[in-house]
Amino acid sequence: MKEQTKAKPDIECLTLELQTLAISLRDLTGRVCNLLAINL
């Protein structure tokens, strides 16, 4: 039971990090798409 309670906050932290990463990725791809659109 101790391991389960310990793992839960880690999972929440991981999902938060994943969300932040996804947002950063979206921003990055958006910038790349804008650059490509300008070049095209």
N, CA, C and O atoms as a GROMACS GRO file, in nm:
protein
  160
    1MET      N    1   0.083  -0.121   0.000
    1MET     CA    2   0.000   0.000   0.000
    1MET      C    3   0.086   0.126   0.000
    1MET      O    4   0.049   0.228  -0.058
    2LYS      N    5   0.201   0.118   0.066
    2LYS     CA    6   0.288   0.237   0.071
    2LYS      C    7   0.336   0.277  -0.068
    2LYS      O    8   0.343   0.396  -0.101
    3GLU      N    9   0.368   0.177  -0.150
    3GLU     CA   10   0.419   0.206  -0.284
    3GLU      C   11   0.314   0.276  -0.370
    3GLU      O   12   0.347   0.366  -0.447
    4GLN      N   13   0.188   0.235  -0.355
    4GLN     CA   14   0.080   0.296  -0.433
    4GLN      C   15   0.066   0.444  -0.400
    4GLN      O   16   0.059   0.527  -0.491
    5THR      N   17   0.062   0.478  -0.270
    5THR     CA   18   0.045   0.617  -0.230
    5THR      C   19   0.167   0.700  -0.272
    5THR      O   20   0.156   0.819  -0.301
    6LYS      N   21   0.282   0.636  -0.275
    6LYS     CA   22   0.404   0.707  -0.314
    6LYS      C   23   0.406   0.731  -0.465
    6LYS      O   24   0.457   0.833  -0.511
    7ALA      N   25   0.351   0.637  -0.542
    7ALA     CA   26   0.356   0.646  -0.687
    7ALA      C   27   0.258   0.748  -0.743
    7ALA      O   28   0.281   0.806  -0.849
    8LYS      N   29   0.148   0.771  -0.672
    8LYS     CA   30   0.044   0.860  -0.725
    8LYS      C   31   0.094   1.003  -0.751
    8LYS      O   32   0.073   1.053  -0.861
    9PRO      N   33   0.159   1.070  -0.655
    9PRO     CA   34   0.208   1.206  -0.682
    9PRO      C   35   0.308   1.209  -0.797
    9PRO      O   36   0.312   1.306  -0.873
   10ASP      N   37   0.387   1.102  -0.810
   10ASP     CA   38   0.484   1.096  -0.919
   10ASP      C   39   0.412   1.096  -1.053
   10ASP      O   40   0.455   1.162  -1.148
   11ILE      N   41   0.303   1.021  -1.061
   11ILE     CA   42   0.225   1.014  -1.185
   11ILE      C   43   0.165   1.151  -1.216
   11ILE      O   44   0.166   1.195  -1.331
   12GLU      N   45   0.112   1.218  -1.113
   12GLU     CA   46   0.054   1.351  -1.133
   12GLU      C   47   0.161   1.448  -1.182
   12GLU      O   48   0.137   1.528  -1.272
   13CYS      N   49   0.279   1.440  -1.121
   13CYS     CA   50   0.391   1.525  -1.161
   13CYS      C   51   0.430   1.496  -1.305
   13CYS      O   52   0.458   1.587  -1.383
   14LEU      N   53   0.431   1.368  -1.340
   14LEU     CA   54   0.468   1.326  -1.475
   14LEU      C   55   0.368   1.378  -1.577
   14LEU      O   56   0.407   1.426  -1.684
   15THR      N   57   0.238   1.369  -1.545
   15THR     CA   58   0.136   1.417  -1.638
   15THR      C   59   0.149   1.568  -1.656
   15THR      O   60   0.129   1.619  -1.766
   16LEU      N   61   0.181   1.639  -1.548
   16LEU     CA   62   0.201   1.784  -1.558
   16LEU      C   63   0.319   1.814  -1.649
   16LEU      O   64   0.311   1.904  -1.733
   17GLU      N   65   0.428   1.740  -1.632
   17GLU     CA   66   0.546   1.760  -1.717
   17GLU      C   67   0.513   1.729  -1.862
   17GLU      O   68   0.557   1.799  -1.953
   18LEU      N   69   0.435   1.623  -1.884
   18LEU     CA   70   0.395   1.585  -2.019
   18LEU      C   71   0.309   1.694  -2.082
   18LEU      O   72   0.325   1.725  -2.200
   19GLN      N   73   0.218   1.752  -2.004
   19GLN     CA   74   0.134   1.860  -2.055
   19GLN      C   75   0.219   1.979  -2.095
   19GLN      O   76   0.200   2.037  -2.202
   20THR      N   77   0.314   2.015  -2.009
   20THR     CA   78   0.403   2.128  -2.039
   20THR      C   79   0.483   2.099  -2.165
   20THR      O   80   0.501   2.186  -2.249
   21LEU      N   81   0.532   1.975  -2.176
   21LEU     CA   82   0.609   1.935  -2.293
   21LEU      C   83   0.524   1.942  -2.418
   21LEU      O   84   0.570   1.988  -2.523
   22ALA      N   85   0.399   1.897  -2.408
   22ALA     CA   86   0.308   1.899  -2.522
   22ALA      C   87   0.283   2.042  -2.568
   22ALA      O   88   0.279   2.070  -2.688
   23ILE      N   89   0.264   2.133  -2.472
   23ILE     CA   90   0.241   2.274  -2.505
   23ILE      C   91   0.364   2.333  -2.573
   23ILE      O   92   0.352   2.404  -2.673
   24SER      N   93   0.482   2.304  -2.519
   24SER     CA   94   0.607   2.352  -2.579
   24SER      C   95   0.622   2.298  -2.720
   24SER      O   96   0.662   2.371  -2.811
   25LEU      N   97   0.590   2.170  -2.738
   25LEU     CA   98   0.599   2.107  -2.869
   25LEU      C   99   0.504   2.173  -2.966
   25LEU      O  100   0.540   2.198  -3.082
   26ARG      N  101   0.382   2.204  -2.921
   26ARG     CA  102   0.283   2.268  -3.006
   26ARG      C  103   0.332   2.406  -3.049
   26ARG      O  104   0.319   2.444  -3.165
   27ASP      N  105   0.388   2.481  -2.952
   27ASP     CA  106   0.442   2.613  -2.984
   27ASP      C  107   0.554   2.602  -3.086
   27ASP      O  108   0.561   2.679  -3.182
   28LEU      N  109   0.642   2.504  -3.065
   28LEU     CA  110   0.757   2.485  -3.153
   28LEU      C  111   0.711   2.448  -3.294
   28LEU      O  112   0.759   2.506  -3.391
   29THR      N  113   0.619   2.353  -3.304
   29THR     CA  114   0.570   2.313  -3.436
   29THR      C  115   0.497   2.429  -3.503
   29THR      O  116   0.504   2.445  -3.624
   30GLY      N  117   0.428   2.510  -3.424
   30GLY     CA  118   0.360   2.627  -3.478
   30GLY      C  119   0.459   2.724  -3.538
   30GLY      O  120   0.437   2.778  -3.647
   31ARG      N  121   0.570   2.747  -3.467
   31ARG     CA  122   0.674   2.838  -3.517
   31ARG      C  123   0.736   2.783  -3.645
   31ARG      O  124   0.758   2.857  -3.741
   32VAL      N  125   0.765   2.653  -3.645
   32VAL     CA  126   0.824   2.588  -3.762
   32VAL      C  127   0.729   2.600  -3.881
   32VAL      O  128   0.771   2.630  -3.992
   33CYS      N  129   0.601   2.576  -3.857
   33CYS     CA  130   0.501   2.587  -3.964
   33CYS      C  131   0.496   2.730  -4.018
   33CYS      O  132   0.485   2.751  -4.138
   34ASN      N  133   0.504   2.828  -3.928
   34ASN     CA  134   0.504   2.968  -3.970
   34ASN      C  135   0.626   2.998  -4.056
   34ASN      O  136   0.616   3.066  -4.159
   35LEU      N  137   0.742   2.949  -4.013
   35LEU     CA  138   0.866   2.969  -4.090
   35LEU      C  139   0.854   2.905  -4.227
   35LEU      O  140   0.893   2.964  -4.328
   36LEU      N  141   0.800   2.783  -4.230
   36LEU     CA  142   0.783   2.714  -4.358
   36LEU      C  143   0.686   2.790  -4.447
   36LEU      O  144   0.708   2.802  -4.568
   37ALA      N  145   0.579   2.841  -4.389
   37ALA     CA  146   0.479   2.915  -4.466
   37ALA      C  147   0.541   3.041  -4.526
   37ALA      O  148   0.511   3.078  -4.639
   38ILE      N  149   0.628   3.107  -4.448
   38ILE     CA  150   0.694   3.228  -4.497
   38ILE      C  151   0.789   3.194  -4.611
   38ILE      O  152   0.794   3.263  -4.713
   39ASN      N  153   0.865   3.084  -4.594
   39ASN     CA  154   0.960   3.044  -4.697
   39ASN      C  155   0.890   2.997  -4.823
   39ASN      O  156   0.939   3.021  -4.934
   40LEU      N  157   0.776   2.930  -4.808
   40LEU     CA  158   0.702   2.882  -4.924
   40LEU      C  159   0.633   3.001  -4.990
   40LEU      O  160   0.564   2.985  -5.091
   0.00000   0.00000   0.00000
